[in-house]
């Protein structure tokens, strides 16, 4: 399993963890992003690109954060 982090911080996660977490196993994976009031979890399968999934979930998170969520 592979974990990638970026500039956002997750509540209750270790100091190195961030609001954006990508976990990958084989060709499948998940993208987890924390907003003010929600935790978004996106799953991508073998036929999808991890970067596209991360971008989509991050854009949704940015929208929700702007809306106060």
mmCIF file of the N, C-alpha and C atoms, coordinates in Angstrom:
data_MODEL
# 
_entry.id   MODEL 
# 
loop_
_atom_site.group_PDB 
_atom_site.id 
_atom_site.type_symbol 
_atom_site.label_atom_id 
_atom_site.label_alt_id 
_atom_site.label_comp_id 
_atom_site.label_asym_id 
_atom_site.label_entity_id 
_atom_site.label_seq_id 
_atom_site.pdbx_PDB_ins_code 
_atom_site.Cartn_x 
_atom_site.Cartn_y 
_atom_site.Cartn_z 
_atom_site.occupancy 
_atom_site.B_iso_or_equiv 
_atom_site.pdbx_formal_charge 
_atom_site.auth_seq_id 
_atom_site.auth_comp_id 
_atom_site.auth_asym_id 
_atom_site.auth_atom_id 
_atom_site.pdbx_PDB_model_num 
ATOM 1   N N  . UNK A 1 1  ? 0.844   -1.174 0.000   1.00 0.00 ? 1  UNK A N  1 
ATOM 2   C CA . UNK A 1 1  ? 0.000   0.000  0.000   1.00 0.00 ? 1  UNK A CA 1 
ATOM 3   C C  . UNK A 1 1  ? 0.884   1.231  0.000   1.00 0.00 ? 1  UNK A C  1 
ATOM 4   N N  . UNK A 1 2  ? 0.510   2.233  -0.771  1.00 0.00 ? 2  UNK A N  1 
ATOM 5   C CA . UNK A 1 2  ? 1.256   3.474  -0.913  1.00 0.00 ? 2  UNK A CA 1 
ATOM 6   C C  . UNK A 1 2  ? 0.409   4.623  -0.392  1.00 0.00 ? 2  UNK A C  1 
ATOM 7   N N  . UNK A 1 3  ? 0.987   5.465  0.423   1.00 0.00 ? 3  UNK A N  1 
ATOM 8   C CA . UNK A 1 3  ? 0.295   6.657  0.918   1.00 0.00 ? 3  UNK A CA 1 
ATOM 9   C C  . UNK A 1 3  ? 1.025   7.898  0.448   1.00 0.00 ? 3  UNK A C  1 
ATOM 10  N N  . UNK A 1 4  ? 0.293   8.871  -0.055  1.00 0.00 ? 4  UNK A N  1 
ATOM 11  C CA . UNK A 1 4  ? 0.873   10.146 -0.464  1.00 0.00 ? 4  UNK A CA 1 
ATOM 12  C C  . UNK A 1 4  ? 0.139   11.251 0.267   1.00 0.00 ? 4  UNK A C  1 
ATOM 13  N N  . UNK A 1 5  ? 0.852   12.271 0.680   1.00 0.00 ? 5  UNK A N  1 
ATOM 14  C CA . UNK A 1 5  ? 0.208   13.389 1.353   1.00 0.00 ? 5  UNK A CA 1 
ATOM 15  C C  . UNK A 1 5  ? 0.560   14.702 0.654   1.00 0.00 ? 5  UNK A C  1 
ATOM 16  N N  . UNK A 1 6  ? -0.164  15.752 0.989   1.00 0.00 ? 6  UNK A N  1 
ATOM 17  C CA . UNK A 1 6  ? 0.129   17.088 0.449   1.00 0.00 ? 6  UNK A CA 1 
ATOM 18  C C  . UNK A 1 6  ? -0.086  18.128 1.528   1.00 0.00 ? 6  UNK A C  1 
ATOM 19  N N  . UNK A 1 7  ? -0.487  19.331 1.149   1.00 0.00 ? 7  UNK A N  1 
ATOM 20  C CA . UNK A 1 7  ? -0.488  20.474 2.068   1.00 0.00 ? 7  UNK A CA 1 
ATOM 21  C C  . UNK A 1 7  ? -1.657  20.557 3.057   1.00 0.00 ? 7  UNK A C  1 
ATOM 22  N N  . UNK A 1 8  ? -2.638  19.693 3.018   1.00 0.00 ? 8  UNK A N  1 
ATOM 23  C CA . UNK A 1 8  ? -3.814  19.779 3.884   1.00 0.00 ? 8  UNK A CA 1 
ATOM 24  C C  . UNK A 1 8  ? -3.678  18.846 5.087   1.00 0.00 ? 8  UNK A C  1 
ATOM 25  N N  . UNK A 1 9  ? -4.226  19.173 6.266   1.00 0.00 ? 9  UNK A N  1 
ATOM 26  C CA . UNK A 1 9  ? -4.030  18.360 7.480   1.00 0.00 ? 9  UNK A CA 1 
ATOM 27  C C  . UNK A 1 9  ? -5.295  17.606 7.897   1.00 0.00 ? 9  UNK A C  1 
ATOM 28  N N  . UNK A 1 10 ? -5.163  16.334 8.231   1.00 0.00 ? 10 UNK A N  1 
ATOM 29  C CA . UNK A 1 10 ? -6.276  15.510 8.712   1.00 0.00 ? 10 UNK A CA 1 
ATOM 30  C C  . UNK A 1 10 ? -6.362  15.563 10.233  1.00 0.00 ? 10 UNK A C  1 
ATOM 31  N N  . UNK A 1 11 ? -7.546  15.644 10.777  1.00 0.00 ? 11 UNK A N  1 
ATOM 32  C CA . UNK A 1 11 ? -7.752  15.657 12.219  1.00 0.00 ? 11 UNK A CA 1 
ATOM 33  C C  . UNK A 1 11 ? -7.434  14.277 12.778  1.00 0.00 ? 11 UNK A C  1 
ATOM 34  N N  . UNK A 1 12 ? -6.676  14.223 13.864  1.00 0.00 ? 12 UNK A N  1 
ATOM 35  C CA . UNK A 1 12 ? -6.357  12.964 14.507  1.00 0.00 ? 12 UNK A CA 1 
ATOM 36  C C  . UNK A 1 12 ? -5.304  12.144 13.788  1.00 0.00 ? 12 UNK A C  1 
ATOM 37  N N  . UNK A 1 13 ? -4.760  12.660 12.705  1.00 0.00 ? 13 UNK A N  1 
ATOM 38  C CA . UNK A 1 13 ? -3.737  11.933 11.954  1.00 0.00 ? 13 UNK A CA 1 
ATOM 39  C C  . UNK A 1 13 ? -2.360  12.319 12.474  1.00 0.00 ? 13 UNK A C  1 
ATOM 40  N N  . UNK A 1 14 ? -1.360  11.514 12.179  1.00 0.00 ? 14 UNK A N  1 
ATOM 41  C CA . UNK A 1 14 ? 0.002   11.866 12.584  1.00 0.00 ? 14 UNK A CA 1 
ATOM 42  C C  . UNK A 1 14 ? 0.425   13.212 11.993  1.00 0.00 ? 14 UNK A C  1 
ATOM 43  N N  . UNK A 1 15 ? 1.457   13.813 12.553  1.00 0.00 ? 15 UNK A N  1 
ATOM 44  C CA . UNK A 1 15 ? 1.905   15.139 12.122  1.00 0.00 ? 15 UNK A CA 1 
ATOM 45  C C  . UNK A 1 15 ? 2.263   15.178 10.637  1.00 0.00 ? 15 UNK A C  1 
ATOM 46  N N  . UNK A 1 16 ? 2.753   14.072 10.089  1.00 0.00 ? 16 UNK A N  1 
ATOM 47  C CA . UNK A 1 16 ? 3.141   14.067 8.686   1.00 0.00 ? 16 UNK A CA 1 
ATOM 48  C C  . UNK A 1 16 ? 1.940   13.988 7.746   1.00 0.00 ? 16 UNK A C  1 
ATOM 49  N N  . UNK A 1 17 ? 0.791   13.579 8.253   1.00 0.00 ? 17 UNK A N  1 
ATOM 50  C CA . UNK A 1 17 ? -0.394  13.435 7.406   1.00 0.00 ? 17 UNK A CA 1 
ATOM 51  C C  . UNK A 1 17 ? -0.974  14.799 7.072   1.00 0.00 ? 17 UNK A C  1 
ATOM 52  N N  . UNK A 1 18 ? -1.755  14.842 6.020   1.00 0.00 ? 18 UNK A N  1 
ATOM 53  C CA . UNK A 1 18 ? -2.311  16.104 5.544   1.00 0.00 ? 18 UNK A CA 1 
ATOM 54  C C  . UNK A 1 18 ? -3.781  15.945 5.206   1.00 0.00 ? 18 UNK A C  1 
ATOM 55  N N  . UNK A 1 19 ? -4.423  17.021 4.781   1.00 0.00 ? 19 UNK A N  1 
ATOM 56  C CA . UNK A 1 19 ? -5.840  16.944 4.420   1.00 0.00 ? 19 UNK A CA 1 
ATOM 57  C C  . UNK A 1 19 ? -6.071  16.096 3.194   1.00 0.00 ? 19 UNK A C  1 
ATOM 58  N N  . UNK A 1 20 ? -5.090  15.997 2.323   1.00 0.00 ? 20 UNK A N  1 
ATOM 59  C CA . UNK A 1 20 ? -5.229  15.149 1.145   1.00 0.00 ? 20 UNK A CA 1 
ATOM 60  C C  . UNK A 1 20 ? -4.382  13.908 1.340   1.00 0.00 ? 20 UNK A C  1 
ATOM 61  N N  . UNK A 1 21 ? -5.002  12.756 1.291   1.00 0.00 ? 21 UNK A N  1 
ATOM 62  C CA . UNK A 1 21 ? -4.285  11.493 1.398   1.00 0.00 ? 21 UNK A CA 1 
ATOM 63  C C  . UNK A 1 21 ? -4.686  10.612 0.224   1.00 0.00 ? 21 UNK A C  1 
ATOM 64  N N  . UNK A 1 22 ? -3.692  10.061 -0.446  1.00 0.00 ? 22 UNK A N  1 
ATOM 65  C CA . UNK A 1 22 ? -3.940  9.126  -1.538  1.00 0.00 ? 22 UNK A CA 1 
ATOM 66  C C  . UNK A 1 22 ? -3.362  7.784  -1.125  1.00 0.00 ? 22 UNK A C  1 
ATOM 67  N N  . UNK A 1 23 ? -4.183  6.774  -1.137  1.00 0.00 ? 23 UNK A N  1 
ATOM 68  C CA . UNK A 1 23 ? -3.744  5.424  -0.800  1.00 0.00 ? 23 UNK A CA 1 
ATOM 69  C C  . UNK A 1 23 ? -3.949  4.552  -2.027  1.00 0.00 ? 23 UNK A C  1 
ATOM 70  N N  . UNK A 1 24 ? -2.907  3.831  -2.410  1.00 0.00 ? 24 UNK A N  1 
ATOM 71  C CA . UNK A 1 24 ? -2.958  3.056  -3.644  1.00 0.00 ? 24 UNK A CA 1 
ATOM 72  C C  . UNK A 1 24 ? -2.500  1.632  -3.381  1.00 0.00 ? 24 UNK A C  1 
ATOM 73  N N  . UNK A 1 25 ? -3.243  0.688  -3.949  1.00 0.00 ? 25 UNK A N  1 
ATOM 74  C CA . UNK A 1 25 ? -2.840  -0.709 -3.892  1.00 0.00 ? 25 UNK A CA 1 
ATOM 75  C C  . UNK A 1 25 ? -3.075  -1.283 -5.279  1.00 0.00 ? 25 UNK A C  1 
ATOM 76  N N  . UNK A 1 26 ? -2.000  -1.664 -5.934  1.00 0.00 ? 26 UNK A N  1 
ATOM 77  C CA . UNK A 1 26 ? -2.114  -2.111 -7.307  1.00 0.00 ? 26 UNK A CA 1 
ATOM 78  C C  . UNK A 1 26 ? -2.541  -0.950 -8.182  1.00 0.00 ? 26 UNK A C  1 
ATOM 79  N N  . UNK A 1 27 ? -3.584  -1.161 -8.973  1.00 0.00 ? 27 UNK A N  1 
ATOM 80  C CA . UNK A 1 27 ? -4.085  -0.099 -9.853  1.00 0.00 ? 27 UNK A CA 1 
ATOM 81  C C  . UNK A 1 27 ? -5.314  0.608  -9.288  1.00 0.00 ? 27 UNK A C  1 
ATOM 82  N N  . UNK A 1 28 ? -5.737  0.220  -8.115  1.00 0.00 ? 28 UNK A N  1 
ATOM 83  C CA . UNK A 1 28 ? -6.887  0.840  -7.462  1.00 0.00 ? 28 UNK A CA 1 
ATOM 84  C C  . UNK A 1 28 ? -6.412  1.687  -6.295  1.00 0.00 ? 28 UNK A C  1 
ATOM 85  N N  . UNK A 1 29 ? -7.272  2.607  -5.861  1.00 0.00 ? 29 UNK A N  1 
ATOM 86  C CA . UNK A 1 29 ? -6.902  3.407  -4.707  1.00 0.00 ? 29 UNK A CA 1 
ATOM 87  C C  . UNK A 1 29 ? -8.040  4.285  -4.232  1.00 0.00 ? 29 UNK A C  1 
ATOM 88  N N  . UNK A 1 30 ? -7.738  5.054  -3.207  1.00 0.00 ? 30 UNK A N  1 
ATOM 89  C CA . UNK A 1 30 ? -8.703  6.004  -2.663  1.00 0.00 ? 30 UNK A CA 1 
ATOM 90  C C  . UNK A 1 30 ? -8.033  7.356  -2.476  1.00 0.00 ? 30 UNK A C  1 
ATOM 91  N N  . UNK A 1 31 ? -8.862  8.378  -2.494  1.00 0.00 ? 31 UNK A N  1 
ATOM 92  C CA . UNK A 1 31 ? -8.426  9.745  -2.232  1.00 0.00 ? 31 UNK A CA 1 
ATOM 93  C C  . UNK A 1 31 ? -9.286  10.245 -1.087  1.00 0.00 ? 31 UNK A C  1 
ATOM 94  N N  . UNK A 1 32 ? -8.657  10.745 -0.030  1.00 0.00 ? 32 UNK A N  1 
ATOM 95  C CA . UNK A 1 32 ? -9.385  11.239 1.142   1.00 0.00 ? 32 UNK A CA 1 
ATOM 96  C C  . UNK A 1 32 ? -9.010  12.695 1.356   1.00 0.00 ? 32 UNK A C  1 
ATOM 97  N N  . UNK A 1 33 ? -10.027 13.553 1.469   1.00 0.00 ? 33 UNK A N  1 
ATOM 98  C CA . UNK A 1 33 ? -9.807  14.977 1.712   1.00 0.00 ? 33 UNK A CA 1 
ATOM 99  C C  . UNK A 1 33 ? -10.729 15.421 2.831   1.00 0.00 ? 33 UNK A C  1 
ATOM 100 N N  . UNK A 1 34 ? -10.193 16.175 3.783   1.00 0.00 ? 34 UNK A N  1 
ATOM 101 C CA . UNK A 1 34 ? -10.982 16.711 4.882   1.00 0.00 ? 34 UNK A CA 1 
ATOM 102 C C  . UNK A 1 34 ? -11.346 18.163 4.601   1.00 0.00 ? 34 UNK A C  1 
ATOM 103 N N  . UNK A 1 35 ? -12.628 18.483 4.773   1.00 0.00 ? 35 UNK A N  1 
ATOM 104 C CA . UNK A 1 35 ? -13.075 19.873 4.720   1.00 0.00 ? 35 UNK A CA 1 
ATOM 105 C C  . UNK A 1 35 ? -13.374 20.291 6.155   1.00 0.00 ? 35 UNK A C  1 
ATOM 106 N N  . UNK A 1 36 ? -13.981 21.438 6.326   1.00 0.00 ? 36 UNK A N  1 
ATOM 107 C CA . UNK A 1 36 ? -14.305 21.920 7.665   1.00 0.00 ? 36 UNK A CA 1 
ATOM 108 C C  . UNK A 1 36 ? -15.263 20.974 8.390   1.00 0.00 ? 36 UNK A C  1 
ATOM 109 N N  . UNK A 1 37 ? -16.292 20.481 7.684   1.00 0.00 ? 37 UNK A N  1 
ATOM 110 C CA . UNK A 1 37 ? -17.312 19.652 8.318   1.00 0.00 ? 37 UNK A CA 1 
ATOM 111 C C  . UNK A 1 37 ? -17.461 18.258 7.718   1.00 0.00 ? 37 UNK A C  1 
ATOM 112 N N  . UNK A 1 38 ? -16.639 17.912 6.747   1.00 0.00 ? 38 UNK A N  1 
ATOM 113 C CA . UNK A 1 38 ? -16.819 16.629 6.064   1.00 0.00 ? 38 UNK A CA 1 
ATOM 114 C C  . UNK A 1 38 ? -15.474 15.977 5.752   1.00 0.00 ? 38 UNK A C  1 
ATOM 115 N N  . UNK A 1 39 ? -15.526 14.683 5.562   1.00 0.00 ? 39 UNK A N  1 
ATOM 116 C CA . UNK A 1 39 ? -14.387 13.937 5.045   1.00 0.00 ? 39 UNK A CA 1 
ATOM 117 C C  . UNK A 1 39 ? -14.860 13.274 3.761   1.00 0.00 ? 39 UNK A C  1 
ATOM 118 N N  . UNK A 1 40 ? -14.242 13.639 2.644   1.00 0.00 ? 40 UNK A N  1 
ATOM 119 C CA . UNK A 1 40 ? -14.611 13.091 1.342   1.00 0.00 ? 40 UNK A CA 1 
ATOM 120 C C  . UNK A 1 40 ? -13.704 11.905 1.035   1.00 0.00 ? 40 UNK A C  1 
ATOM 121 N N  . UNK A 1 41 ? -14.300 10.826 0.574   1.00 0.00 ? 41 UNK A N  1 
ATOM 122 C CA . UNK A 1 41 ? -13.537 9.640  0.196   1.00 0.00 ? 41 UNK A CA 1 
ATOM 123 C C  . UNK A 1 41 ? -13.930 9.282  -1.232  1.00 0.00 ? 41 UNK A C  1 
ATOM 124 N N  . UNK A 1 42 ? -12.956 9.335  -2.119  1.00 0.00 ? 42 UNK A N  1 
ATOM 125 C CA . UNK A 1 42 ? -13.193 8.952  -3.510  1.00 0.00 ? 42 UNK A CA 1 
ATOM 126 C C  . UNK A 1 42 ? -12.418 7.685  -3.830  1.00 0.00 ? 42 UNK A C  1 
ATOM 127 N N  . UNK A 1 43 ? -13.048 6.754  -4.505  1.00 0.00 ? 43 UNK A N  1 
ATOM 128 C CA . UNK A 1 43 ? -12.401 5.501  -4.900  1.00 0.00 ? 43 UNK A CA 1 
ATOM 129 C C  . UNK A 1 43 ? -12.222 5.508  -6.413  1.00 0.00 ? 43 UNK A C  1 
ATOM 130 N N  . UNK A 1 44 ? -11.048 5.080  -6.875  1.00 0.00 ? 44 UNK A N  1 
ATOM 131 C CA . UNK A 1 44 ? -10.849 4.920  -8.306  1.00 0.00 ? 44 UNK A CA 1 
ATOM 132 C C  . UNK A 1 44 ? -10.406 3.495  -8.596  1.00 0.00 ? 44 UNK A C  1 
ATOM 133 N N  . UNK A 1 45 ? -10.907 2.962  -9.685  1.00 0.00 ? 45 UNK A N  1 
ATOM 134 C CA . UNK A 1 45 ? -10.620 1.582  -10.070 1.00 0.00 ? 45 UNK A CA 1 
ATOM 135 C C  . UNK A 1 45 ? -9.467  1.485  -11.050 1.00 0.00 ? 45 UNK A C  1 
ATOM 136 N N  . UNK A 1 46 ? -9.281  0.295  -11.586 1.00 0.00 ? 46 UNK A N  1 
ATOM 137 C CA . UNK A 1 46 ? -8.163  0.010  -12.472 1.00 0.00 ? 46 UNK A CA 1 
ATOM 138 C C  . UNK A 1 46 ? -8.152  0.885  -13.729 1.00 0.00 ? 46 UNK A C  1 
ATOM 139 N N  . UNK A 1 47 ? -9.306  1.244  -14.225 1.00 0.00 ? 47 UNK A N  1 
ATOM 140 C CA . UNK A 1 47 ? -9.376  2.007  -15.472 1.00 0.00 ? 47 UNK A CA 1 
ATOM 141 C C  . UNK A 1 47 ? -9.248  3.509  -15.303 1.00 0.00 ? 47 UNK A C  1 
ATOM 142 N N  . UNK A 1 48 ? -8.992  3.981  -14.105 1.00 0.00 ? 48 UNK A N  1 
ATOM 143 C CA . UNK A 1 48 ? -8.934  5.418  -13.848 1.00 0.00 ? 48 UNK A CA 1 
ATOM 144 C C  . UNK A 1 48 ? -7.532  5.858  -13.454 1.00 0.00 ? 48 UNK A C  1 
ATOM 145 N N  . UNK A 1 49 ? -7.275  7.137  -13.575 1.00 0.00 ? 49 UNK A N  1 
ATOM 146 C CA . UNK A 1 49 ? -5.962  7.707  -13.263 1.00 0.00 ? 49 UNK A CA 1 
ATOM 147 C C  . UNK A 1 49 ? -6.019  8.353  -11.882 1.00 0.00 ? 49 UNK A C  1 
ATOM 148 N N  . UNK A 1 50 ? -5.056  8.006  -11.029 1.00 0.00 ? 50 UNK A N  1 
ATOM 149 C CA . UNK A 1 50 ? -5.030  8.507  -9.654  1.00 0.00 ? 50 UNK A CA 1 
ATOM 150 C C  . UNK A 1 50 ? -5.017  10.034 -9.605  1.00 0.00 ? 50 UNK A C  1 
ATOM 151 N N  . UNK A 1 51 ? -4.242  10.666 -10.451 1.00 0.00 ? 51 UNK A N  1 
ATOM 152 C CA . UNK A 1 51 ? -4.163  12.130 -10.455 1.00 0.00 ? 51 UNK A CA 1 
ATOM 153 C C  . UNK A 1 51 ? -5.485  12.784 -10.779 1.00 0.00 ? 51 UNK A C  1 
ATOM 154 N N  . UNK A 1 52 ? -6.235  12.204 -11.709 1.00 0.00 ? 52 UNK A N  1 
ATOM 155 C CA . UNK A 1 52 ? -7.557  12.748 -12.050 1.00 0.00 ? 52 UNK A CA 1 
ATOM 156 C C  . UNK A 1 52 ? -8.522  12.604 -10.884 1.00 0.00 ? 52 UNK A C  1 
ATOM 157 N N  . UNK A 1 53 ? -8.465  11.456 -10.206 1.00 0.00 ? 53 UNK A N  1 
ATOM 158 C CA . UNK A 1 53 ? -9.326  11.238 -9.044  1.00 0.00 ? 53 UNK A CA 1 
ATOM 159 C C  . UNK A 1 53 ? -8.989  12.241 -7.942  1.00 0.00 ? 53 UNK A C  1 
ATOM 160 N N  . UNK A 1 54 ? -7.707  12.446 -7.694  1.00 0.00 ? 54 UNK A N  1 
ATOM 161 C CA . UNK A 1 54 ? -7.283  13.388 -6.654  1.00 0.00 ? 54 UNK A CA 1 
ATOM 162 C C  . UNK A 1 54 ? -7.735  14.804 -6.991  1.00 0.00 ? 54 UNK A C  1 
ATOM 163 N N  . UNK A 1 55 ? -7.568  15.201 -8.246  1.00 0.00 ? 55 UNK A N  1 
ATOM 164 C CA . UNK A 1 55 ? -7.975  16.546 -8.667  1.00 0.00 ? 55 UNK A CA 1 
ATOM 165 C C  . UNK A 1 55 ? -9.474  16.742 -8.482  1.00 0.00 ? 55 UNK A C  1 
ATOM 166 N N  . UNK A 1 56 ? -10.267 15.762 -8.876  1.00 0.00 ? 56 UNK A N  1 
ATOM 167 C CA . UNK A 1 56 ? -11.718 15.863 -8.765  1.00 0.00 ? 56 UNK A CA 1 
ATOM 168 C C  . UNK A 1 56 ? -12.166 15.979 -7.308  1.00 0.00 ? 56 UNK A C  1 
ATOM 169 N N  . UNK A 1 57 ? -11.616 15.137 -6.447  1.00 0.00 ? 57 UNK A N  1 
ATOM 170 C CA . UNK A 1 57 ? -11.995 15.168 -5.028  1.00 0.00 ? 57 UNK A CA 1 
ATOM 171 C C  . UNK A 1 57 ? -11.528 16.472 -4.386  1.00 0.00 ? 57 UNK A C  1 
ATOM 172 N N  . UNK A 1 58 ? -10.332 16.946 -4.736  1.00 0.00 ? 58 UNK A N  1 
ATOM 173 C CA . UNK A 1 58 ? -9.837  18.218 -4.197  1.00 0.00 ? 58 UNK A CA 1 
ATOM 174 C C  . UNK A 1 58 ? -10.702 19.390 -4.640  1.00 0.00 ? 58 UNK A C  1 
ATOM 175 N N  . UNK A 1 59 ? -11.133 19.382 -5.900  1.00 0.00 ? 59 UNK A N  1 
ATOM 176 C CA . UNK A 1 59 ? -11.994 20.463 -6.387  1.00 0.00 ? 59 UNK A CA 1 
ATOM 177 C C  . UNK A 1 59 ? -13.327 20.476 -5.652  1.00 0.00 ? 59 UNK A C  1 
ATOM 178 N N  . UNK A 1 60 ? -13.889 19.307 -5.398  1.00 0.00 ? 60 UNK A N  1 
ATOM 179 C CA . UNK A 1 60 ? -15.125 19.225 -4.619  1.00 0.00 ? 60 UNK A CA 1 
ATOM 180 C C  . UNK A 1 60 ? -14.880 19.734 -3.202  1.00 0.00 ? 60 UNK A C  1 
ATOM 181 N N  . UNK A 1 61 ? -13.756 19.356 -2.606  1.00 0.00 ? 61 UNK A N  1 
ATOM 182 C CA . UNK A 1 61 ? -13.421 19.823 -1.253  1.00 0.00 ? 61 UNK A CA 1 
ATOM 183 C C  . UNK A 1 61 ? -13.270 21.342 -1.233  1.00 0.00 ? 61 UNK A C  1 
ATOM 184 N N  . UNK A 1 62 ? -12.592 21.904 -2.237  1.00 0.00 ? 62 UNK A N  1 
ATOM 185 C CA . UNK A 1 62 ? -12.436 23.354 -2.296  1.00 0.00 ? 62 UNK A CA 1 
ATOM 186 C C  . UNK A 1 62 ? -13.784 24.054 -2.384  1.00 0.00 ? 62 UNK A C  1 
ATOM 187 N N  . UNK A 1 63 ? -14.682 23.511 -3.205  1.00 0.00 ? 63 UNK A N  1 
ATOM 188 C CA . UNK A 1 63 ? -16.024 24.068 -3.326  1.00 0.00 ? 63 UNK A CA 1 
ATOM 189 C C  . UNK A 1 63 ? -16.756 24.014 -1.983  1.00 0.00 ? 63 UNK A C  1 
ATOM 190 N N  . UNK A 1 64 ? -16.722 22.857 -1.326  1.00 0.00 ? 64 UNK A N  1 
ATOM 191 C CA . UNK A 1 64 ? -17.411 22.720 -0.027  1.00 0.00 ? 64 UNK A CA 1 
ATOM 192 C C  . UNK A 1 64 ? -16.817 23.664 1.022   1.00 0.00 ? 64 UNK A C  1 
ATOM 193 N N  . UNK A 1 65 ? -15.503 23.809 1.026   1.00 0.00 ? 65 UNK A N  1 
ATOM 194 C CA . UNK A 1 65 ? -14.854 24.722 1.983   1.00 0.00 ? 65 UNK A CA 1 
ATOM 195 C C  . UNK A 1 65 ? -15.324 26.148 1.738   1.00 0.00 ? 65 UNK A C  1 
ATOM 196 N N  . UNK A 1 66 ? -15.424 26.554 0.483   1.00 0.00 ? 66 UNK A N  1 
ATOM 197 C CA . UNK A 1 66 ? -15.902 27.907 0.139   1.00 0.00 ? 66 UNK A CA 1 
ATOM 198 C C  . UNK A 1 66 ? -17.343 28.108 0.577   1.00 0.00 ? 66 UNK A C  1 
ATOM 199 N N  . UNK A 1 67 ? -18.128 27.024 0.588   1.00 0.00 ? 67 UNK A N  1 
ATOM 200 C CA . UNK A 1 67 ? -19.525 27.083 1.008   1.00 0.00 ? 67 UNK A CA 1 
ATOM 201 C C  . UNK A 1 67 ? -19.693 26.958 2.528   1.00 0.00 ? 67 UNK A C  1 
ATOM 202 N N  . UNK A 1 68 ? -18.582 26.787 3.254   1.00 0.00 ? 68 UNK A N  1 
ATOM 203 C CA . UNK A 1 68 ? -18.653 26.698 4.697   1.00 0.00 ? 68 UNK A CA 1 
ATOM 204 C C  . UNK A 1 68 ? -18.706 25.279 5.236   1.00 0.00 ? 68 UNK A C  1 
ATOM 205 N N  . UNK A 1 69 ? -18.535 24.311 4.386   1.00 0.00 ? 69 UNK A N  1 
ATOM 206 C CA . UNK A 1 69 ? -18.538 22.918 4.813   1.00 0.00 ? 69 UNK A CA 1 
ATOM 207 C C  . UNK A 1 69 ? -17.125 22.410 4.868   1.00 0.00 ? 69 UNK A C  1 
# 
